[in-house]
Amino acid sequence: MTVDPAQERGLWLLRGSILGMVHQIISELEAEERRHTADRLAEDRAMGLWPRVIPILGRPADRPDGEGWIDPDASLQTSELPKIHG
């Protein structure tokens, strides 16, 4: 099957146009997500909720059970915090 060069060019232009539109949509979605995240962080800071969690020194931060993290909403007093010995 022989493809007409003009049709082939047209298909490449269509492909490029579609990819350009997809790229634009993805860029707009990413920008919206960044704006949403920035707005949420600004609201948290204004309400005194920043940071949401406070890492305890010397413990891994990525444990799935949450061990090693203090929830600031729990209203812990400084005297109730675990002692860390170096």
PDB file of N, CA, C and O in Angstrom:
ATOM      1  N   MET A   1       0.845  -1.177   0.000  1.00  0.00           N
ATOM      2  CA  MET A   1       0.000   0.000   0.000  1.00  0.00           C
ATOM      3  C   MET A   1       0.891   1.241   0.000  1.00  0.00           C
ATOM      4  O   MET A   1       1.782   1.383   0.837  1.00  0.00           O
ATOM      5  N   THR A   2       0.643   2.099  -0.918  1.00  0.00           N
ATOM      6  CA  THR A   2       1.412   3.324  -1.057  1.00  0.00           C
ATOM      7  C   THR A   2       0.633   4.474  -0.424  1.00  0.00           C
ATOM      8  O   THR A   2      -0.564   4.642  -0.656  1.00  0.00           O
ATOM      9  N   VAL A   3       1.344   5.253   0.376  1.00  0.00           N
ATOM     10  CA  VAL A   3       0.717   6.398   1.034  1.00  0.00           C
ATOM     11  C   VAL A   3       1.162   7.656   0.311  1.00  0.00           C
ATOM     12  O   VAL A   3       2.348   7.857   0.046  1.00  0.00           O
ATOM     13  N   ASP A   4       0.214   8.474   0.007  1.00  0.00           N
ATOM     14  CA  ASP A   4       0.493   9.752  -0.642  1.00  0.00           C
ATOM     15  C   ASP A   4       1.315  10.618   0.317  1.00  0.00           C
ATOM     16  O   ASP A   4       0.931  10.768   1.477  1.00  0.00           O
ATOM     17  N   PRO A   5       2.438  11.190  -0.137  1.00  0.00           N
ATOM     18  CA  PRO A   5       3.258  12.033   0.750  1.00  0.00           C
ATOM     19  C   PRO A   5       2.474  13.181   1.388  1.00  0.00           C
ATOM     20  O   PRO A   5       2.751  13.558   2.526  1.00  0.00           O
ATOM     21  N   ALA A   6       1.516  13.730   0.679  1.00  0.00           N
ATOM     22  CA  ALA A   6       0.711  14.819   1.254  1.00  0.00           C
ATOM     23  C   ALA A   6      -0.144  14.296   2.405  1.00  0.00           C
ATOM     24  O   ALA A   6      -0.299  14.970   3.424  1.00  0.00           O
ATOM     25  N   GLN A   7      -0.700  13.088   2.242  1.00  0.00           N
ATOM     26  CA  GLN A   7      -1.486  12.492   3.325  1.00  0.00           C
ATOM     27  C   GLN A   7      -0.593  12.168   4.520  1.00  0.00           C
ATOM     28  O   GLN A   7      -0.983  12.369   5.670  1.00  0.00           O
ATOM     29  N   GLU A   8       0.604  11.664   4.237  1.00  0.00           N
ATOM     30  CA  GLU A   8       1.528  11.337   5.322  1.00  0.00           C
ATOM     31  C   GLU A   8       1.904  12.590   6.109  1.00  0.00           C
ATOM     32  O   GLU A   8       1.926  12.571   7.340  1.00  0.00           O
ATOM     33  N   ARG A   9       2.197  13.676   5.397  1.00  0.00           N
ATOM     34  CA  ARG A   9       2.498  14.948   6.076  1.00  0.00           C
ATOM     35  C   ARG A   9       1.304  15.403   6.905  1.00  0.00           C
ATOM     36  O   ARG A   9       1.458  15.877   8.031  1.00  0.00           O
ATOM     37  N   GLY A  10       0.113  15.253   6.333  1.00  0.00           N
ATOM     38  CA  GLY A  10      -1.098  15.641   7.061  1.00  0.00           C
ATOM     39  C   GLY A  10      -1.286  14.831   8.332  1.00  0.00           C
ATOM     40  O   GLY A  10      -1.684  15.362   9.368  1.00  0.00           O
ATOM     41  N   LEU A  11      -0.994  13.529   8.240  1.00  0.00           N
ATOM     42  CA  LEU A  11      -1.104  12.682   9.431  1.00  0.00           C
ATOM     43  C   LEU A  11      -0.082  13.081  10.490  1.00  0.00           C
ATOM     44  O   LEU A  11      -0.391  13.084  11.682  1.00  0.00           O
ATOM     45  N   TRP A  12       1.138  13.418  10.062  1.00  0.00           N
ATOM     46  CA  TRP A  12       2.155  13.847  11.020  1.00  0.00           C
ATOM     47  C   TRP A  12       1.770  15.173  11.671  1.00  0.00           C
ATOM     48  O   TRP A  12       1.991  15.375  12.866  1.00  0.00           O
ATOM     49  N   LEU A  13       1.198  16.069  10.883  1.00  0.00           N
ATOM     50  CA  LEU A  13       0.748  17.344  11.451  1.00  0.00           C
ATOM     51  C   LEU A  13      -0.387  17.128  12.449  1.00  0.00           C
ATOM     52  O   LEU A  13      -0.426  17.760  13.504  1.00  0.00           O
ATOM     53  N   LEU A  14      -1.311  16.228  12.103  1.00  0.00           N
ATOM     54  CA  LEU A  14      -2.412  15.911  13.015  1.00  0.00           C
ATOM     55  C   LEU A  14      -1.877  15.302  14.303  1.00  0.00           C
ATOM     56  O   LEU A  14      -2.305  15.669  15.397  1.00  0.00           O
ATOM     57  N   ARG A  15      -0.937  14.367  14.167  1.00  0.00           N
ATOM     58  CA  ARG A  15      -0.328  13.735  15.350  1.00  0.00           C
ATOM     59  C   ARG A  15       0.344  14.789  16.233  1.00  0.00           C
ATOM     60  O   ARG A  15       0.167  14.792  17.451  1.00  0.00           O
ATOM     61  N   GLY A  16       1.109  15.676  15.613  1.00  0.00           N
ATOM     62  CA  GLY A  16       1.778  16.737  16.372  1.00  0.00           C
ATOM     63  C   GLY A  16       0.788  17.660  17.052  1.00  0.00           C
ATOM     64  O   GLY A  16       1.013  18.102  18.178  1.00  0.00           O
ATOM     65  N   SER A  17      -0.306  17.951  16.370  1.00  0.00           N
ATOM     66  CA  SER A  17      -1.329  18.815  16.940  1.00  0.00           C
ATOM     67  C   SER A  17      -1.986  18.156  18.150  1.00  0.00           C
ATOM     68  O   SER A  17      -2.208  18.801  19.174  1.00  0.00           O
ATOM     69  N   ILE A  18      -2.293  16.873  18.023  1.00  0.00           N
ATOM     70  CA  ILE A  18      -2.906  16.141  19.139  1.00  0.00           C
ATOM     71  C   ILE A  18      -1.946  16.075  20.316  1.00  0.00           C
ATOM     72  O   ILE A  18      -2.350  16.304  21.456  1.00  0.00           O
ATOM     73  N   LEU A  19      -0.680  15.764  20.056  1.00  0.00           N
ATOM     74  CA  LEU A  19       0.305  15.713  21.144  1.00  0.00           C
ATOM     75  C   LEU A  19       0.460  17.079  21.803  1.00  0.00           C
ATOM     76  O   LEU A  19       0.616  17.167  23.021  1.00  0.00           O
ATOM     77  N   GLY A  20       0.419  18.139  21.009  1.00  0.00           N
ATOM     78  CA  GLY A  20       0.504  19.487  21.565  1.00  0.00           C
ATOM     79  C   GLY A  20      -0.668  19.800  22.481  1.00  0.00           C
ATOM     80  O   GLY A  20      -0.493  20.406  23.538  1.00  0.00           O
ATOM     81  N   MET A  21      -1.874  19.383  22.070  1.00  0.00           N
ATOM     82  CA  MET A  21      -3.060  19.612  22.907  1.00  0.00           C
ATOM     83  C   MET A  21      -2.978  18.812  24.204  1.00  0.00           C
ATOM     84  O   MET A  21      -3.315  19.321  25.273  1.00  0.00           O
ATOM     85  N   VAL A  22      -2.533  17.563  24.110  1.00  0.00           N
ATOM     86  CA  VAL A  22      -2.391  16.731  25.310  1.00  0.00           C
ATOM     87  C   VAL A  22      -1.377  17.357  26.257  1.00  0.00           C
ATOM     88  O   VAL A  22      -1.604  17.418  27.466  1.00  0.00           O
ATOM     89  N   HIS A  23      -0.257  17.823  25.707  1.00  0.00           N
ATOM     90  CA  HIS A  23       0.769  18.465  26.536  1.00  0.00           C
ATOM     91  C   HIS A  23       0.199  19.713  27.222  1.00  0.00           C
ATOM     92  O   HIS A  23       0.461  19.944  28.403  1.00  0.00           O
ATOM     93  N   GLN A  24      -0.575  20.512  26.490  1.00  0.00           N
ATOM     94  CA  GLN A  24      -1.169  21.723  27.059  1.00  0.00           C
ATOM     95  C   GLN A  24      -2.134  21.377  28.195  1.00  0.00           C
ATOM     96  O   GLN A  24      -2.132  22.036  29.234  1.00  0.00           O
ATOM     97  N   ILE A  25      -2.951  20.354  28.000  1.00  0.00           N
ATOM     98  CA  ILE A  25      -3.907  19.938  29.037  1.00  0.00           C
ATOM     99  C   ILE A  25      -3.170  19.473  30.285  1.00  0.00           C
ATOM    100  O   ILE A  25      -3.543  19.840  31.399  1.00  0.00           O
ATOM    101  N   ILE A  26      -2.130  18.669  30.107  1.00  0.00           N
ATOM    102  CA  ILE A  26      -1.349  18.187  31.253  1.00  0.00           C
ATOM    103  C   ILE A  26      -0.701  19.357  31.977  1.00  0.00           C
ATOM    104  O   ILE A  26      -0.704  19.396  33.207  1.00  0.00           O
ATOM    105  N   SER A  27      -0.143  20.311  31.234  1.00  0.00           N
ATOM    106  CA  SER A  27       0.486  21.481  31.854  1.00  0.00           C
ATOM    107  C   SER A  27      -0.520  22.285  32.669  1.00  0.00           C
ATOM    108  O   SER A  27      -0.211  22.734  33.773  1.00  0.00           O
ATOM    109  N   GLU A  28      -1.723  22.468  32.128  1.00  0.00           N
ATOM    110  CA  GLU A  28      -2.756  23.213  32.853  1.00  0.00           C
ATOM    111  C   GLU A  28      -3.191  22.477  34.116  1.00  0.00           C
ATOM    112  O   GLU A  28      -3.413  23.105  35.152  1.00  0.00           O
ATOM    113  N   LEU A  29      -3.315  21.160  34.041  1.00  0.00           N
ATOM    114  CA  LEU A  29      -3.678  20.377  35.226  1.00  0.00           C
ATOM    115  C   LEU A  29      -2.594  20.457  36.296  1.00  0.00           C
ATOM    116  O   LEU A  29      -2.902  20.581  37.482  1.00  0.00           O
ATOM    117  N   GLU A  30      -1.335  20.386  35.889  1.00  0.00           N
ATOM    118  CA  GLU A  30      -0.238  20.495  36.851  1.00  0.00           C
ATOM    119  C   GLU A  30      -0.217  21.871  37.500  1.00  0.00           C
ATOM    120  O   GLU A  30       0.006  21.982  38.705  1.00  0.00           O
ATOM    121  N   ALA A  31      -0.447  22.927  36.711  1.00  0.00           N
ATOM    122  CA  ALA A  31      -0.470  24.284  37.258  1.00  0.00           C
ATOM    123  C   ALA A  31      -1.621  24.443  38.252  1.00  0.00           C
ATOM    124  O   ALA A  31      -1.454  25.065  39.301  1.00  0.00           O
ATOM    125  N   GLU A  32      -2.772  23.890  37.928  1.00  0.00           N
ATOM    126  CA  GLU A  32      -3.921  23.950  38.840  1.00  0.00           C
ATOM    127  C   GLU A  32      -3.618  23.222  40.147  1.00  0.00           C
ATOM    128  O   GLU A  32      -3.976  23.702  41.223  1.00  0.00           O
ATOM    129  N   GLU A  33      -2.960  22.069  40.058  1.00  0.00           N
ATOM    130  CA  GLU A  33      -2.600  21.319  41.263  1.00  0.00           C
ATOM    131  C   GLU A  33      -1.622  22.120  42.126  1.00  0.00           C
ATOM    132  O   GLU A  33      -1.743  22.137  43.351  1.00  0.00           O
ATOM    133  N   ARG A  34      -0.652  22.782  41.484  1.00  0.00           N
ATOM    134  CA  ARG A  34       0.292  23.610  42.252  1.00  0.00           C
ATOM    135  C   ARG A  34      -0.431  24.757  42.945  1.00  0.00           C
ATOM    136  O   ARG A  34      -0.152  25.056  44.106  1.00  0.00           O
ATOM    137  N   ARG A  35      -1.367  25.405  42.234  1.00  0.00           N
ATOM    138  CA  ARG A  35      -2.132  26.502  42.856  1.00  0.00           C
ATOM    139  C   ARG A  35      -2.962  25.984  44.026  1.00  0.00           C
ATOM    140  O   ARG A  35      -3.016  26.619  45.080  1.00  0.00           O
ATOM    141  N   HIS A  36      -3.606  24.837  43.845  1.00  0.00           N
ATOM    142  CA  HIS A  36      -4.430  24.258  44.904  1.00  0.00           C
ATOM    143  C   HIS A  36      -3.569  23.925  46.122  1.00  0.00           C
ATOM    144  O   HIS A  36      -3.957  24.211  47.255  1.00  0.00           O
ATOM    145  N   THR A  37      -2.412  23.327  45.892  1.00  0.00           N
ATOM    146  CA  THR A  37      -1.513  22.974  46.993  1.00  0.00           C
ATOM    147  C   THR A  37      -1.039  24.228  47.711  1.00  0.00           C
ATOM    148  O   THR A  37      -1.014  24.264  48.941  1.00  0.00           O
ATOM    149  N   ALA A  38      -0.663  25.258  46.960  1.00  0.00           N
ATOM    150  CA  ALA A  38      -0.202  26.505  47.576  1.00  0.00           C
ATOM    151  C   ALA A  38      -1.318  27.146  48.399  1.00  0.00           C
ATOM    152  O   ALA A  38      -1.071  27.644  49.498  1.00  0.00           O
ATOM    153  N   ASP A  39      -2.538  27.135  47.876  1.00  0.00           N
ATOM    154  CA  ASP A  39      -3.674  27.696  48.622  1.00  0.00           C
ATOM    155  C   ASP A  39      -3.914  26.926  49.914  1.00  0.00           C
ATOM    156  O   ASP A  39      -4.145  27.524  50.964  1.00  0.00           O
ATOM    157  N   ARG A  40      -3.860  25.599  49.835  1.00  0.00           N
ATOM    158  CA  ARG A  40      -4.089  24.769  51.023  1.00  0.00           C
ATOM    159  C   ARG A  40      -3.007  25.021  52.071  1.00  0.00           C
ATOM    160  O   ARG A  40      -3.310  25.121  53.260  1.00  0.00           O
ATOM    161  N   LEU A  41      -1.747  25.123  51.641  1.00  0.00           N
ATOM    162  CA  LEU A  41      -0.669  25.385  52.591  1.00  0.00           C
ATOM    163  C   LEU A  41      -0.817  26.764  53.221  1.00  0.00           C
ATOM    164  O   LEU A  41      -0.558  26.931  54.413  1.00  0.00           O
ATOM    165  N   ALA A  42      -1.229  27.752  52.432  1.00  0.00           N
ATOM    166  CA  ALA A  42      -1.435  29.095  52.977  1.00  0.00           C
ATOM    167  C   ALA A  42      -2.550  29.087  54.022  1.00  0.00           C
ATOM    168  O   ALA A  42      -2.430  29.737  55.061  1.00  0.00           O
ATOM    169  N   GLU A  43      -3.627  28.358  53.754  1.00  0.00           N
ATOM    170  CA  GLU A  43      -4.715  28.241  54.735  1.00  0.00           C
ATOM    171  C   GLU A  43      -4.233  27.546  56.002  1.00  0.00           C
ATOM    172  O   GLU A  43      -4.572  27.965  57.109  1.00  0.00           O
ATOM    173  N   ASP A  44      -3.447  26.493  55.846  1.00  0.00           N
ATOM    174  CA  ASP A  44      -2.920  25.776  57.009  1.00  0.00           C
ATOM    175  C   ASP A  44      -2.038  26.687  57.850  1.00  0.00           C
ATOM    176  O   ASP A  44      -2.140  26.694  59.077  1.00  0.00           O
ATOM    177  N   ARG A  45      -1.177  27.451  57.196  1.00  0.00           N
ATOM    178  CA  ARG A  45      -0.297  28.367  57.936  1.00  0.00           C
ATOM    179  C   ARG A  45      -1.117  29.420  58.673  1.00  0.00           C
ATOM    180  O   ARG A  45      -0.819  29.756  59.819  1.00  0.00           O
ATOM    181  N   ALA A  46      -2.146  29.938  58.015  1.00  0.00           N
ATOM    182  CA  ALA A  46      -2.987  30.967  58.632  1.00  0.00           C
ATOM    183  C   ALA A  46      -3.711  30.433  59.862  1.00  0.00           C
ATOM    184  O   ALA A  46      -3.972  31.181  60.804  1.00  0.00           O
ATOM    185  N   MET A  47      -4.035  29.147  59.859  1.00  0.00           N
ATOM    186  CA  MET A  47      -4.732  28.545  60.999  1.00  0.00           C
ATOM    187  C   MET A  47      -3.761  27.957  62.016  1.00  0.00           C
ATOM    188  O   MET A  47      -4.190  27.368  63.009  1.00  0.00           O
ATOM    189  N   GLY A  48      -2.458  28.109  61.782  1.00  0.00           N
ATOM    190  CA  GLY A  48      -1.478  27.586  62.723  1.00  0.00           C
ATOM    191  C   GLY A  48      -1.277  26.093  62.624  1.00  0.00           C
ATOM    192  O   GLY A  48      -0.827  25.471  63.586  1.00  0.00           O
ATOM    193  N   LEU A  49      -1.596  25.499  61.492  1.00  0.00           N
ATOM    194  CA  LEU A  49      -1.470  24.051  61.331  1.00  0.00           C
ATOM    195  C   LEU A  49      -0.229  23.668  60.532  1.00  0.00           C
ATOM    196  O   LEU A  49      -0.148  22.556  60.011  1.00  0.00           O
ATOM    197  N   TRP A  50       0.716  24.558  60.434  1.00  0.00           N
ATOM    198  CA  TRP A  50       1.902  24.246  59.633  1.00  0.00           C
ATOM    199  C   TRP A  50       3.074  24.009  60.547  1.00  0.00           C
ATOM    200  O   TRP A  50       3.293  24.853  61.416  1.00  0.00           O
ATOM    201  N   PRO A  51       3.826  22.983  60.450  1.00  0.00           N
ATOM    202  CA  PRO A  51       3.590  21.844  59.560  1.00  0.00           C
ATOM    203  C   PRO A  51       2.536  20.918  60.142  1.00  0.00           C
ATOM    204  O   PRO A  51       2.287  20.939  61.347  1.00  0.00           O
ATOM    205  N   ARG A  52       1.922  20.115  59.303  1.00  0.00           N
ATOM    206  CA  ARG A  52       0.879  19.193  59.758  1.00  0.00           C
ATOM    207  C   ARG A  52       1.445  18.134  60.696  1.00  0.00           C
ATOM    208  O   ARG A  52       0.796  17.763  61.674  1.00  0.00           O
ATOM    209  N   VAL A  53       2.633  17.651  60.411  1.00  0.00           N
ATOM    210  CA  VAL A  53       3.286  16.687  61.287  1.00  0.00           C
ATOM    211  C   VAL A  53       4.698  17.156  61.556  1.00  0.00           C
ATOM    212  O   VAL A  53       5.320  17.803  60.714  1.00  0.00           O
ATOM    213  N   ILE A  54       5.199  16.828  62.729  1.00  0.00           N
ATOM    214  CA  ILE A  54       6.533  17.244  63.136  1.00  0.00           C
ATOM    215  C   ILE A  54       7.379  15.990  63.292  1.00  0.00           C
ATOM    216  O   ILE A  54       7.049  15.133  64.112  1.00  0.00           O
ATOM    217  N   PRO A  55       8.453  15.856  62.534  1.00  0.00           N
ATOM    218  CA  PRO A  55       9.277  14.657  62.688  1.00  0.00           C
ATOM    219  C   PRO A  55      10.045  14.686  64.004  1.00  0.00           C
ATOM    220  O   PRO A  55      10.539  15.735  64.417  1.00  0.00           O
ATOM    221  N   ILE A  56      10.144  13.545  64.655  1.00  0.00           N
ATOM    222  CA  ILE A  56      10.962  13.423  65.854  1.00  0.00           C
ATOM    223  C   ILE A  56      12.358  13.034  65.391  1.00  0.00           C
ATOM    224  O   ILE A  56      12.518  12.098  64.607  1.00  0.00           O
ATOM    225  N   LEU A  57      13.349  13.736  65.864  1.00  0.00           N
ATOM    226  CA  LEU A  57      14.723  13.472  65.434  1.00  0.00           C
ATOM    227  C   LEU A  57      15.139  12.050  65.762  1.00  0.00           C
ATOM    228  O   LEU A  57      14.757  11.498  66.795  1.00  0.00           O
ATOM    229  N   GLY A  58      15.921  11.470  64.878  1.00  0.00           N
ATOM    230  CA  GLY A  58      16.475  10.155  65.131  1.00  0.00           C
ATOM    231  C   GLY A  58      15.575   8.998  64.759  1.00  0.00           C
ATOM    232  O   GLY A  58      15.941   7.845  64.989  1.00  0.00           O
ATOM    233  N   ARG A  59      14.424   9.263  64.199  1.00  0.00           N
ATOM    234  CA  ARG A  59      13.519   8.184  63.804  1.00  0.00           C
ATOM    235  C   ARG A  59      13.212   8.308  62.320  1.00  0.00           C
ATOM    236  O   ARG A  59      13.170   9.413  61.779  1.00  0.00           O
ATOM    237  N   PRO A  60      12.997   7.174  61.663  1.00  0.00           N
ATOM    238  CA  PRO A  60      12.688   7.252  60.232  1.00  0.00           C
ATOM    239  C   PRO A  60      11.347   7.940  59.992  1.00  0.00           C
ATOM    240  O   PRO A  60      10.376   7.708  60.712  1.00  0.00           O
ATOM    241  N   ALA A  61      11.313   8.779  58.980  1.00  0.00           N
ATOM    242  CA  ALA A  61      10.111   9.552  58.703  1.00  0.00           C
ATOM    243  C   ALA A  61       9.120   8.822  57.817  1.00  0.00           C
ATOM    244  O   ALA A  61       7.976   9.257  57.678  1.00  0.00           O
ATOM    245  N   ASP A  62       9.539   7.728  57.222  1.00  0.00           N
ATOM    246  CA  ASP A  62       8.679   7.092  56.234  1.00  0.00           C
ATOM    247  C   ASP A  62       8.054   5.793  56.725  1.00  0.00           C
ATOM    248  O   ASP A  62       7.649   4.963  55.911  1.00  0.00           O
ATOM    249  N   ARG A  63       7.969   5.602  58.017  1.00  0.00           N
ATOM    250  CA  ARG A  63       7.373   4.362  58.529  1.00  0.00           C
ATOM    251  C   ARG A  63       5.878   4.381  58.292  1.00  0.00           C
ATOM    252  O   ARG A  63       5.224   5.379  58.594  1.00  0.00           O
ATOM    253  N   PRO A  64       5.317   3.300  57.758  1.00  0.00           N
ATOM    254  CA  PRO A  64       3.895   3.287  57.432  1.00  0.00           C
ATOM    255  C   PRO A  64       2.976   3.349  58.647  1.00  0.00           C
ATOM    256  O   PRO A  64       1.819   3.752  58.522  1.00  0.00           O
ATOM    257  N   ASP A  65       3.472   2.956  59.820  1.00  0.00           N
ATOM    258  CA  ASP A  65       2.610   2.967  61.004  1.00  0.00           C
ATOM    259  C   ASP A  65       2.567   4.332  61.682  1.00  0.00           C
ATOM    260  O   ASP A  65       1.876   4.510  62.685  1.00  0.00           O
ATOM    261  N   GLY A  66       3.316   5.307  61.125  1.00  0.00           N
ATOM    262  CA  GLY A  66       3.311   6.639  61.695  1.00  0.00           C
ATOM    263  C   GLY A  66       4.212   6.786  62.900  1.00  0.00           C
ATOM    264  O   GLY A  66       4.281   7.868  63.484  1.00  0.00           O
ATOM    265  N   GLU A  67       4.908   5.724  63.289  1.00  0.00           N
ATOM    266  CA  GLU A  67       5.819   5.794  64.428  1.00  0.00           C
ATOM    267  C   GLU A  67       6.867   6.865  64.158  1.00  0.00           C
ATOM    268  O   GLU A  67       7.426   6.934  63.064  1.00  0.00           O
ATOM    269  N   GLY A  68       7.125   7.679  65.135  1.00  0.00           N
ATOM    270  CA  GLY A  68       8.130   8.714  64.986  1.00  0.00           C
ATOM    271  C   GLY A  68       7.563  10.056  64.570  1.00  0.00           C
ATOM    272  O   GLY A  68       8.319  10.972  64.245  1.00  0.00           O
ATOM    273  N   TRP A  69       6.243  10.189  64.576  1.00  0.00           N
ATOM    274  CA  TRP A  69       5.625  11.452  64.206  1.00  0.00           C
ATOM    275  C   TRP A  69       4.687  11.911  65.315  1.00  0.00           C
ATOM    276  O   TRP A  69       4.037  11.103  65.978  1.00  0.00           O
ATOM    277  N   ILE A  70       4.633  13.209  65.498  1.00  0.00           N
ATOM    278  CA  ILE A  70       3.724  13.802  66.474  1.00  0.00           C
ATOM    279  C   ILE A  70       2.661  14.563  65.699  1.00  0.00           C
ATOM    280  O   ILE A  70       2.981  15.346  64.805  1.00  0.00           O
ATOM    281  N   ASP A  71       1.429  14.341  66.030  1.00  0.00           N
ATOM    282  CA  ASP A  71       0.339  15.080  65.413  1.00  0.00           C
ATOM    283  C   ASP A  71       0.151  16.369  66.204  1.00  0.00           C
ATOM    284  O   ASP A  71      -0.216  16.314  67.377  1.00  0.00           O
ATOM    285  N   PRO A  72       0.394  17.540  65.589  1.00  0.00           N
ATOM    286  CA  PRO A  72       0.258  18.789  66.343  1.00  0.00           C
ATOM    287  C   PRO A  72      -1.163  19.030  66.835  1.00  0.00           C
ATOM    288  O   PRO A  72      -1.370  19.787  67.783  1.00  0.00           O
ATOM    289  N   ASP A  73      -2.136  18.397  66.204  1.00  0.00           N
ATOM    290  CA  ASP A  73      -3.516  18.562  66.659  1.00  0.00           C
ATOM    291  C   ASP A  73      -3.785  17.823  67.958  1.00  0.00           C
ATOM    292  O   ASP A  73      -4.829  18.026  68.577  1.00  0.00           O
ATOM    293  N   ALA A  74      -2.861  16.966  68.383  1.00  0.00           N
ATOM    294  CA  ALA A  74      -3.043  16.210  69.616  1.00  0.00           C
ATOM    295  C   ALA A  74      -2.776  17.066  70.851  1.00  0.00           C
ATOM    296  O   ALA A  74      -3.025  16.620  71.971  1.00  0.00           O
ATOM    297  N   SER A  75      -2.278  18.275  70.669  1.00  0.00           N
ATOM    298  CA  SER A  75      -2.025  19.222  71.756  1.00  0.00           C
ATOM    299  C   SER A  75      -1.127  18.636  72.844  1.00  0.00           C
ATOM    300  O   SER A  75      -1.442  18.734  74.030  1.00  0.00           O
ATOM    301  N   LEU A  76      -0.033  18.038  72.452  1.00  0.00           N
ATOM    302  CA  LEU A  76       0.918  17.516  73.434  1.00  0.00           C
ATOM    303  C   LEU A  76       1.670  18.668  74.091  1.00  0.00           C
ATOM    304  O   LEU A  76       2.000  19.663  73.445  1.00  0.00           O
ATOM    305  N   GLN A  77       1.928  18.518  75.358  1.00  0.00           N
ATOM    306  CA  GLN A  77       2.755  19.484  76.056  1.00  0.00           C
ATOM    307  C   GLN A  77       4.217  19.090  75.866  1.00  0.00           C
ATOM    308  O   GLN A  77       4.515  17.922  75.614  1.00  0.00           O
ATOM    309  N   THR A  78       5.119  20.042  75.984  1.00  0.00           N
ATOM    310  CA  THR A  78       6.540  19.754  75.796  1.00  0.00           C
ATOM    311  C   THR A  78       7.014  18.674  76.749  1.00  0.00           C
ATOM    312  O   THR A  78       7.847  17.848  76.376  1.00  0.00           O
ATOM    313  N   SER A  79       6.504  18.661  77.967  1.00  0.00           N
ATOM    314  CA  SER A  79       6.928  17.663  78.947  1.00  0.00           C
ATOM    315  C   SER A  79       6.474  16.256  78.566  1.00  0.00           C
ATOM    316  O   SER A  79       7.028  15.276  79.063  1.00  0.00           O
ATOM    317  N   GLU A  80       5.465  16.140  77.683  1.00  0.00           N
ATOM    318  CA  GLU A  80       4.974  14.832  77.275  1.00  0.00           C
ATOM    319  C   GLU A  80       5.729  14.259  76.082  1.00  0.00           C
ATOM    320  O   GLU A  80       5.547  13.094  75.729  1.00  0.00           O
ATOM    321  N   LEU A  81       6.573  15.076  75.462  1.00  0.00           N
ATOM    322  CA  LEU A  81       7.312  14.601  74.297  1.00  0.00           C
ATOM    323  C   LEU A  81       8.361  13.588  74.719  1.00  0.00           C
ATOM    324  O   LEU A  81       8.929  13.708  75.805  1.00  0.00           O
ATOM    325  N   PRO A  82       8.630  12.589  73.884  1.00  0.00           N
ATOM    326  CA  PRO A  82       9.644  11.595  74.229  1.00  0.00           C
ATOM    327  C   PRO A  82      11.027  12.228  74.310  1.00  0.00           C
ATOM    328  O   PRO A  82      11.359  13.135  73.547  1.00  0.00           O
ATOM    329  N   LYS A  83      11.816  11.739  75.238  1.00  0.00           N
ATOM    330  CA  LYS A  83      13.185  12.234  75.387  1.00  0.00           C
ATOM    331  C   LYS A  83      14.067  11.550  74.351  1.00  0.00           C
ATOM    332  O   LYS A  83      13.964  10.342  74.137  1.00  0.00           O
ATOM    333  N   ILE A  84      14.918  12.315  73.723  1.00  0.00           N
ATOM    334  CA  ILE A  84      15.834  11.771  72.725  1.00  0.00           C
ATOM    335  C   ILE A  84      17.242  11.888  73.287  1.00  0.00           C
ATOM    336  O   ILE A  84      17.722  12.981  73.587  1.00  0.00           O
ATOM    337  N   HIS A  85      17.879  10.760  73.421  1.00  0.00           N
ATOM    338  CA  HIS A  85      19.238  10.744  73.955  1.00  0.00           C
ATOM    339  C   HIS A  85      20.205  10.539  72.807  1.00  0.00           C
ATOM    340  O   HIS A  85      20.045   9.604  72.023  1.00  0.00           O
ATOM    341  N   GLY A  86      21.212  11.405  72.696  1.00  0.00           N
ATOM    342  CA  GLY A  86      22.138  11.354  71.565  1.00  0.00           C
ATOM    343  C   GLY A  86      23.312  10.515  71.751  1.00  0.00           C
ATOM    344  O   GLY A  86      24.146  10.412  70.852  1.00  0.00           O
TER     345      GLY A  86
END
